[in-house]
Amino acid sequence: MLDVEQRQRYWKRNLRLMSILLVIWALVSFGAGILFVEPLNNISLFGIPLGFWFAQQGSIITFLILIAIYVWRMDKLDAEFGITEYEQEVHHG
């Protein structure tokens, strides 16, 4: 079981990871799909204007990739702090 200091370090690193991933998602979905759509539409991806692609599918695909990255990084963070799914179930379930 983690002591108070370890829990704080764990939570701080979790929040930092979430913040970085959410900023990336916001930049892709809002920036590429809305703010920079016109300049990006001058570039084609498989015959589809890039700005349109980001607005329709790119931000969704980016979000799914970011979820996978979050899961991967949290598994590593859990292992680093010695947290297992069993311990989480026992203490929280």
WOZI-V265424 format. One record per pair of residues at least 12 apart in sequence whose ideal C-beta (glycine too) atoms are under 6 Angstrom apart, sorted by sequence separation. I is the first residue (numbers start at 1). J is the second residue. D is the distance in Angstrom with one decimal. If there is no record, write none. Layout:
BEGIN
i:j:d
I:J:D
I:J:D
END
This chain:
BEGIN
i:j:d
37:51:3.5
33:54:4.6
32:54:4.0
33:55:3.8
33:59:5.3
29:59:3.6
28:59:5.4
28:62:4.5
25:63:5.6
25:66:5.5
21:66:4.7
21:70:5.8
17:73:5.6
13:77:6.0
10:81:5.2
END
